Amino acid sequence: DAGVIQSPRHEVTEMGQEVTLRCKPISGHDYLFWYRQTMMRGLELLIYFNNNVPIDDSGMPEDRFSAKMPNASFSTLKIQPSEPRDSAVYFCASSPIQTEAFFGQGTRLTVV
Amino acid sequence: DAKTTQPNSMESNEEEPVHLPCNHSTISGTDYIHWYRQLPSQGPEYVIHGLTSNVNNRMASLAIAEDRKSSTLILHRATLRDAAVYYCILTAGYALNFGKGTSLLVTP
């Protein structure tokens, strides 16, 4: 397996624009996680899914953020409208039941 | 999840063992102890995890105190590639909540 695949690797967008980050988890993994990393706040868990169902979205910063998992092989994290303070590296991770999580390479988002 | 305390940074010489400590005095009976590391410009990487007994794998060893209020990640021979931020995380569920971790510097 190629591991967790995230796209794009880098995204630069203007404030107010919609941004969509994509993630393909490892096949057979039941859990999918979205994290955000900044220098100030470190790694923050935003939301996670089990079998495509959102389980805990308490880390989503505000209503501008939304995440979906339409099937077991694809998830998106959308920010609409984007703001400069959303600039960060966003990581997707997937995990089989009760074992280690595998992280993607991340998407570096810059909102100008 | 219970809180963990780690030193902000540590330094080691190449090819020497490294002991990375983690205190978790409020750990509950169902909390697993996980260690992840993050190399520069990469996503976090699983290292090891355990519940009560010491654990070994190809990357490292995990020594867990008898009262489970602390643990130590042991890298048996540090290499330059081991320079990373090491995170000690407690979880009884499936979500990992990362703290600030320990930044390990390995010098030749």
Contacts between the chains, C-beta under 8 A, distances in Angstrom:
chain1	res1	chain2	res2	distance
A	4	B	43	7.9
A	31	B	94	5.3
A	33	B	95	6.7
A	33	B	96	7.5
A	35	B	98	7.8
A	42	B	98	6.1
A	42	B	99	7.2
A	42	B	100	5.8
A	43	B	44	7.1
A	43	B	87	7.9
A	43	B	98	3.8
A	44	B	98	7.9
A	45	B	95	5.5
A	45	B	96	7.0
A	45	B	97	5.9
A	45	B	98	7.9
A	48	B	94	7.0
A	48	B	95	5.4
A	50	B	94	7.3
A	56	B	95	6.5
A	91	B	43	5.1
A	91	B	44	7.4
A	93	B	43	7.3
A	93	B	44	7.7
A	95	B	94	6.5
A	97	B	94	7.9
A	98	B	94	7.2
A	100	B	34	7.7
A	100	B	46	3.5
A	100	B	49	6.9
A	101	B	36	7.9
A	101	B	44	7.8
A	101	B	46	6.5
A	101	B	96	6.2
A	102	B	46	7.2
A	103	B	43	3.2
A	103	B	44	5.0
A	103	B	45	7.0
A	104	B	43	5.7
A	105	B	42	6.7
A	105	B	43	5.8
A	106	B	42	7.8
A	106	B	43	5.4
